[in-house]
Amino acid sequence: MREVESRTGAGSVVVIGAGIAGLAAAHRLLARGARVTVLEASDRVGGKLLPGEIAGARVDFGAESMLARRPEAVALAREVGLADRLQPPATATASIWTRGALRPMPKGHVMGVPGTATALSGVLSDEGLARIERDADLPRTEVGDDVAVGEYVAERLGREVVDRLVEPLLGGVYAGDAYRISMRSAVPQLYQAAKAHDSLTEAVREIQAKAAAAQQTGPVFMGIEGGVGTLPLAVAEAVRAAGGEIVTGAPVTELRRAAGTGWRVTTADRLLHADAVVLAVPAPVAADLLRAEAPAAATELAGIEYASMALITLAYRRADTALPEGSGFLVPPVDGRTIKASTFASQKWGWIADGNPDLVVLRTSVGRYGETEILGREDAGLVDVSRHDLREATGLDATPVATRVTRWTDGLPQYPVGHHARVARIREHVAKLPGLAVCGAQYDGVGIPACIASAHAAVDQLDGDLSAVQELTANPVQSLHGGAGE
């Protein structure tokens, strides 16, 4: 085993995990003068961001868009030289496949929760719309310290709102169950507004009024030419250019406090000594590494559940296809379909259409929390059910020229009721160990900006500034749905 001593005046830091959170942490640490080594268990960087090609077209096989109304992701892309490749979606118009037809995605809602009944006209039945109108006359429903989004919204507005709009939107972000997902962690602005109002629709209208007063301009979401999966590659290149070391294929087997100060980080062939460590790995891995030094934090981390999903990417000859307009569609589970969404990638992202004029690329997603049967099928089976549902929804009956199935096993952390309190306890336990910080999708939001914000807060914590960590713990970053197929 090779023993590595890496110290500088500004301190040496080992970052464990080279997803976007770990890379963002390394990038920030290097800017502050630290000496940084990043250890990644897999053979590549990027985590859930994965660029690739299908039939010659550059696409994403993981997350495909990033929230632009938060500054972190767009700012990082610019810092690592991707400013000229940032592009908003070519179309932001999406649909919802429900009650036997593709229907325009409603506007005037907050993650599916409407400000008025008319906002959901066309998606809900007349009975469902009438049920929304009763909200203003109902007695107040307390949200307490936290409440499940689906449970609260169903009590105020009826189950149809949840089942036909909240569930596909929220489930698209978390691959979860709206009746389990924490409102405080997943839709924090709705939680805060609901605390202040007797009526839920009134609370939504207040959110909408504040958003209008803020006069935010520009796109809500942003992509990167060639795919957002190119972002971690560019960050990794910037990290190396700044003197950081990134080692792939190097799972950490042990993390222990050093006899004097600092930390010992062990891999199969290395023993690294560092002044500080940033843990940017999924909760189960973090739990295993912290079991010796922070058993209480490890127990909390081990309790975080994950959902698995798969993305099916299909390429067709343009001459064989005639898709509806828009970026794609979402599918409510209540309708009993297999796919939960589809993105018309060639219509959503201009660079795909421009670079491949004779090709149409789209993708579907399958898999939600607790589902096992569908993800147990062979790749060919997932392609078949995707083609079946696409034919039912859009009439597309052509044979694809290429397909690819990308499985994200345990890819999305779940945020059940009480998640915010669990995160606070984890950070309280971790804070007792000098030179240790944590970041990633399991804490304050699953979107790309949330992961980067989490990484920046972890670096600030190592510098003795707890303000960002405290702010994120109290106010998680809301992760919105990118239209269809996330």
C-alpha positions in Angstrom: 0.0 0.0 0.0 1.3 3.4 -1.0 1.1 6.0 1.8 0.4 9.5 0.6 1.1 12.6 2.7 -0.5 15.6 1.1 -0.3 18.9 3.1 -0.2 22.5 2.2 -0.4 25.7 4.2 -4.0 26.0 3.3 -4.7 22.4 4.3 -5.1 19.1 2.4 -8.5 17.8 1.7 -9.7 14.4 0.4 -13.1 14.5 -1.4 -14.7 11.1 -1.5 -17.0 10.9 -4.5 -16.7 12.5 -7.9 -20.4 13.2 -8.7 -21.3 16.8 -9.4 -21.3 17.5 -5.6 -17.9 16.1 -5.0 -16.4 17.9 -8.1 -18.0 21.2 -7.1 -16.5 20.9 -3.6 -13.1 20.1 -5.1 -13.4 23.1 -7.4 -14.3 25.5 -4.6 -11.5 24.1 -2.3 -8.8 24.6 -4.9 -10.0 28.2 -5.4 -9.4 28.7 -1.7 -5.8 27.3 -1.8 -6.3 23.8 -0.5 -4.5 20.8 -1.9 -7.2 18.3 -3.1 -7.5 14.7 -3.9 -10.8 13.3 -5.2 -11.4 9.6 -4.8 -14.1 7.9 -6.9 -15.1 4.3 -6.6 -16.4 3.9 -10.2 -14.4 4.2 -13.4 -15.8 7.6 -14.3 -16.7 11.0 -12.9 -20.2 12.6 -13.0 -22.4 10.4 -10.9 -26.0 10.7 -12.2 -24.9 13.0 -15.0 -23.9 10.8 -18.0 -23.3 12.1 -21.5 -23.2 9.7 -24.5 -24.3 9.1 -28.0 -27.1 7.2 -29.7 -27.1 6.8 -33.5 -24.4 9.5 -33.6 -26.5 12.1 -31.6 -25.0 13.5 -28.4 -27.5 13.1 -25.6 -27.8 12.7 -21.9 -28.4 9.2 -20.4 -29.0 10.7 -16.9 -30.4 14.1 -15.8 -30.9 16.3 -18.8 -31.6 19.8 -17.5 -30.8 22.1 -14.6 -32.8 24.7 -12.8 -31.6 28.1 -14.0 -33.6 30.2 -11.4 -31.0 29.1 -8.9 -27.5 30.4 -9.6 -25.2 27.6 -8.6 -25.3 25.3 -11.7 -25.3 27.9 -14.3 -22.5 29.8 -12.5 -20.4 26.7 -12.2 -20.9 25.9 -15.9 -19.7 29.4 -16.8 -16.7 29.2 -14.4 -15.5 26.0 -16.2 -15.7 27.4 -19.7 -19.2 26.3 -20.8 -20.8 29.7 -21.0 -21.1 29.6 -24.8 -22.8 26.2 -24.7 -25.5 27.0 -22.2 -28.9 26.8 -24.0 -32.5 26.9 -22.7 -35.0 24.3 -24.0 -36.2 25.0 -27.5 -39.7 24.5 -26.3 -41.1 24.6 -22.7 -44.5 23.3 -23.7 -45.3 19.9 -22.2 -48.3 17.6 -22.0 -49.8 15.2 -19.6 -51.1 11.8 -20.8 -54.2 11.3 -18.7 -57.8 10.1 -19.0 -57.0 8.6 -22.4 -55.5 11.6 -24.2 -52.5 14.0 -24.3 -53.6 17.2 -22.7 -51.7 20.5 -22.4 -49.8 20.8 -19.1 -51.7 23.3 -17.0 -50.1 26.5 -15.9 -50.8 28.5 -12.8 -49.8 25.8 -10.3 -47.0 25.1 -7.8 -45.7 21.6 -8.4 -49.3 20.6 -9.5 -51.1 22.5 -6.7 -53.4 25.1 -8.3 -54.2 28.6 -7.2 -57.7 28.3 -8.8 -59.8 25.4 -10.0 -59.8 26.8 -13.6 -56.0 26.3 -13.7 -56.6 22.6 -14.0 -59.5 22.7 -16.4 -59.1 20.0 -19.1 -57.0 17.8 -16.8 -59.4 17.1 -14.0 -63.0 16.0 -14.2 -65.8 18.3 -13.4 -66.1 16.7 -10.0 -62.4 17.2 -9.4 -62.6 20.9 -10.3 -65.7 21.3 -8.0 -63.8 19.7 -5.1 -61.0 22.3 -5.5 -63.6 25.1 -5.0 -64.4 23.8 -1.6 -61.0 24.6 -0.3 -61.9 28.2 0.7 -64.7 26.9 2.9 -62.8 24.2 4.7 -61.5 24.7 8.3 -57.7 25.2 8.6 -55.5 22.1 8.2 -52.4 22.3 10.3 -49.2 21.3 8.6 -47.3 20.9 11.9 -43.5 20.3 11.8 -43.9 18.5 8.4 -46.6 16.7 6.4 -46.8 14.6 3.3 -47.5 16.6 0.2 -50.1 14.2 -1.2 -51.9 13.8 2.2 -52.2 17.6 2.8 -53.2 18.5 -0.8 -55.8 15.7 -1.0 -57.4 16.8 2.3 -57.6 20.4 1.0 -58.3 19.9 -2.7 -59.2 16.3 -3.2 -57.3 13.2 -4.4 -57.8 13.9 -8.1 -55.4 16.9 -8.0 -52.8 14.7 -6.3 -53.3 11.6 -8.5 -53.4 13.4 -11.9 -51.0 16.3 -11.5 -49.0 16.5 -8.2 -48.0 12.8 -8.4 -46.5 12.9 -11.9 -44.7 16.1 -11.3 -43.3 15.3 -7.9 -42.8 11.6 -8.8 -40.9 12.8 -11.8 -38.4 14.5 -9.6 -38.0 11.9 -6.8 -39.4 8.7 -8.5 -41.3 8.6 -5.3 -44.9 8.5 -3.9 -46.5 11.9 -3.3 -48.4 10.5 -0.3 -45.0 9.9 1.4 -42.9 12.8 0.2 -42.2 15.6 2.7 -43.8 19.0 1.9 -41.2 20.8 4.0 -38.2 19.2 2.2 -39.6 18.7 -1.3 -41.8 21.8 -1.7 -40.6 24.2 1.0 -42.2 27.3 -0.4 -45.6 25.6 -0.4 -45.0 24.4 3.2 -44.1 27.9 4.4 -47.1 29.4 2.6 -49.5 26.7 3.9 -48.4 27.6 7.5 -49.5 31.2 7.0 -52.9 30.6 5.3 -56.1 28.8 6.1 -56.7 28.1 2.4 -54.3 26.2 0.2 -55.3 27.9 -3.0 -54.8 31.2 -1.3 -51.3 30.1 -0.3 -50.5 29.2 -3.9 -51.8 32.5 -5.1 -49.5 34.3 -2.6 -46.5 32.3 -4.0 -47.5 33.2 -7.5 -47.8 36.9 -6.5 -44.4 37.0 -5.0 -42.9 35.3 -8.0 -44.6 37.9 -10.3 -43.3 40.8 -8.1 -39.8 39.4 -8.2 -40.0 39.8 -12.0 -37.6 36.9 -12.7 -36.7 36.9 -16.3 -34.9 34.3 -18.5 -35.6 30.6 -18.8 -36.6 28.5 -15.8 -34.3 25.6 -16.9 -31.1 25.4 -18.8 -29.3 22.7 -20.8 -25.7 22.5 -22.2 -24.9 21.8 -25.8 -23.9 18.2 -25.9 -25.8 17.4 -22.7 -25.6 18.5 -19.0 -23.5 15.4 -18.6 -20.6 17.4 -20.0 -20.7 19.6 -16.9 -18.9 17.3 -14.5 -16.3 16.5 -17.2 -15.6 20.2 -17.6 -15.4 20.6 -13.8 -13.1 17.7 -13.5 -10.8 19.2 -16.2 -10.8 22.5 -14.3 -10.0 20.7 -11.0 -7.0 18.9 -12.6 -5.8 22.2 -14.3 -5.8 23.8 -10.8 -3.6 21.1 -9.4 -6.2 18.7 -8.0 -5.9 15.0 -8.3 -8.8 12.8 -9.3 -8.5 9.1 -8.9 -11.2 6.8 -10.3 -11.6 3.1 -9.6 -10.6 3.9 -6.0 -13.3 2.9 -3.5 -12.6 4.1 0.0 -12.6 1.2 2.4 -12.0 3.0 5.7 -12.2 6.5 7.1 -10.6 7.1 10.5 -9.5 10.0 12.6 -5.7 10.3 12.7 -3.8 9.8 15.9 -2.9 13.5 16.1 -5.1 15.7 13.9 -6.7 15.1 10.6 -7.9 12.0 8.9 -6.7 8.7 7.4 -8.4 7.6 4.2 -7.8 4.1 3.0 -8.3 2.6 -0.4 -7.1 -0.8 -1.8 -3.7 0.6 -2.6 -3.4 3.9 -0.9 -3.4 5.4 2.6 -3.9 9.2 2.5 -3.4 11.6 5.3 -5.5 14.8 5.1 -6.5 17.7 7.3 -10.1 17.4 6.2 -12.5 15.2 4.3 -15.7 16.0 2.3 -18.0 13.0 2.0 -19.9 13.4 -1.3 -21.2 9.9 -1.7 -24.7 8.3 -1.5 -26.2 7.8 2.0 -25.4 4.0 2.3 -21.8 4.5 1.4 -21.5 7.5 3.8 -23.1 5.3 6.5 -20.5 2.6 6.0 -17.6 5.0 6.1 -18.8 6.9 9.2 -19.8 3.8 11.3 -16.5 3.8 13.2 -16.1 7.5 14.0 -19.7 8.8 13.9 -22.0 5.9 14.6 -25.1 8.1 15.3 -24.7 9.8 11.9 -24.2 6.4 10.2 -27.4 5.1 11.7 -29.3 8.1 10.4 -27.8 7.9 6.9 -28.5 4.2 6.7 -32.2 5.0 7.2 -32.4 7.1 4.0 -34.2 5.1 1.3 -33.6 5.2 -2.4 -35.7 4.6 -5.5 -34.5 3.0 -8.7 -35.4 3.9 -12.3 -34.5 3.3 -15.9 -34.2 5.6 -18.9 -35.0 4.2 -22.3 -33.5 6.3 -25.1 -34.8 5.6 -28.7 -33.6 7.1 -32.0 -35.8 7.1 -35.1 -35.5 8.2 -38.7 -37.2 11.6 -38.9 -39.1 10.5 -42.0 -40.8 7.8 -40.0 -42.0 10.0 -37.1 -44.6 12.6 -36.5 -44.6 13.5 -32.8 -46.9 16.0 -31.2 -45.5 19.5 -30.5 -43.7 20.2 -27.3 -41.0 18.8 -25.1 -42.9 15.6 -24.1 -45.4 14.4 -21.6 -45.9 13.1 -18.0 -48.0 10.1 -17.0 -50.0 9.9 -13.8 -49.6 6.4 -12.2 -53.3 6.3 -11.6 -53.9 5.8 -15.3 -52.1 2.4 -15.1 -49.5 3.0 -17.8 -46.0 1.5 -17.6 -43.9 4.6 -18.5 -44.0 7.6 -16.2 -42.8 10.2 -18.7 -41.4 10.8 -22.1 -39.1 13.5 -23.4 -39.0 14.4 -27.1 -35.3 15.2 -26.9 -34.9 16.4 -30.5 -37.7 18.9 -29.9 -36.6 20.0 -26.5 -32.9 20.6 -27.2 -31.9 22.6 -30.3 -28.4 21.1 -30.6 -29.8 17.6 -31.1 -32.1 18.6 -33.9 -29.5 20.9 -35.5 -26.7 18.3 -35.4 -28.9 15.4 -36.5 -31.5 16.7 -38.9 -32.5 13.2 -40.2 -32.9 11.8 -36.7 -35.5 12.0 -33.9 -34.4 11.1 -30.4 -36.7 10.6 -27.5 -36.7 8.9 -24.2 -39.0 7.4 -21.7 -38.6 6.7 -17.9 -39.9 3.8 -15.9 -39.7 2.9 -12.2 -40.9 4.5 -9.0 -40.3 4.0 -5.3 -41.3 0.4 -4.3 -41.6 -0.9 -7.9 -39.5 -3.9 -8.5 -41.2 -5.9 -11.3 -40.8 -3.5 -14.1 -37.1 -2.9 -13.4 -36.5 -6.6 -13.3 -37.3 -6.9 -17.0 -34.6 -7.3 -19.6 -33.6 -4.3 -21.6 -35.5 -5.5 -24.6 -38.6 -5.8 -22.5 -38.3 -2.2 -21.3 -37.9 -1.0 -24.9 -41.0 -3.0 -25.9 -43.2 -1.5 -23.2 -41.9 2.0 -24.0 -42.7 1.6 -27.6 -46.2 0.3 -26.7 -47.0 3.2 -24.5 -45.5 5.7 -27.0 -47.8 4.2 -29.7 -50.8 4.5 -27.4 -50.0 8.1 -26.5 -48.7 9.6 -29.8 -49.4 7.1 -32.5 -45.6 6.5 -33.1 -45.4 3.1 -34.6 -42.0 3.2 -36.4 -39.1 0.9 -35.6 -36.2 2.7 -33.9 -32.8 2.6 -35.5 -31.1 2.5 -32.1 -32.1 2.0 -28.5 -30.3 2.2 -25.1 -31.5 1.4 -21.6 -29.7 3.1 -18.7 -30.5 1.8 -15.3 -30.1 4.0 -12.2 -30.3 1.5 -9.4 -30.9 3.3 -6.1 -30.5 6.5 -8.0 -32.8 8.9 -6.2 -32.9 9.5 -2.5 -36.4 9.7 -0.9 -37.5 12.6 1.2 -40.3 11.3 3.4 -42.0 13.2 6.2 -39.4 14.2 8.8 -36.5 14.2 6.3 -35.4 17.7 7.3 -35.1 16.6 10.9 -33.0 13.6 9.9 -30.7 15.9 7.9 -30.3 18.2 10.8 -29.4 15.3 13.1 -26.8 14.0 10.6 -25.2 17.4 10.4 -25.2 17.8 14.2 -23.4 14.5 14.6 -20.9 15.3 11.8 -20.2 18.7 13.2 -18.7 17.1 16.3 -15.8 15.8 14.2 -13.3 18.5 13.2 -12.4 18.6 9.5 -15.4 16.6 8.2 -18.3 17.8 6.1 -21.0 16.0 4.0 -22.8 17.0 0.8 -24.9 15.4 -1.9 -28.5 14.8 -3.2 -29.6 13.1 0.0 -29.6 16.3 2.1 -31.1 19.5 0.7 -32.5 18.7 -2.7 -31.9 16.3 -5.6 -31.4 18.8 -8.5 -28.0 19.9 -9.8 -28.1 23.3 -8.2 -29.0 21.8 -4.9 -26.1 19.4 -5.0 -23.7 22.2 -5.9 -25.1 24.4 -3.1 -24.7 21.5 -0.7 -21.0 21.2 -1.8 -20.3 24.9 -1.4 -21.9 24.8 2.1 -19.6 21.8 3.0 -16.5 23.7 2.0 -17.6 26.8 3.9 -18.1 24.5 7.0 -14.5 23.3 6.8 -13.5 27.0 6.8 -15.5 27.5 10.0 -18.5 29.2 8.4 -21.7 27.4 9.2 -24.1 29.9 7.8 -24.7 28.2 4.4 -25.1 24.8 6.1 -27.6 26.2 8.5 -29.5 28.0 5.8 -29.8 24.8 3.6 -30.8 22.7 6.6 -33.6 25.2 7.4 -34.6 25.9 3.8 -33.9 23.1 1.4 -33.5 23.8 -2.4 -36.8 23.0 -4.2 -36.1 20.8 -7.1 -38.6 21.4 -10.0 -39.6 19.1 -12.8 -37.9 20.0 -16.1 -41.2 19.6 -18.1 -41.2 15.9 -19.0 -39.0 12.8 -18.7 -36.6 13.9 -15.9 
